[in-house]
């Protein structure tokens, strides 16, 4: 299971499969976002990603940019 290191506020964040927010405590769930509130085809997507990472056999730097949108409700 891939592990992202040096993430502020976390010891590490995993990338794994899952279908809803109940399947994670802050990790990244991979899959397709075609259903509101769900991630589908997660296991297939994870397996493809993991195969790519294993074939590359290198350390990767991943930069995530998270934008928070503040809305007046």
Secondary structure, DSSP 8 states (H G I E B T S, - for coil): --EE-S-TT-S-EEEE--SSGGG-SS-EE-SEEEETTEEESHHHHHHHHHHHHHHH-S---------------
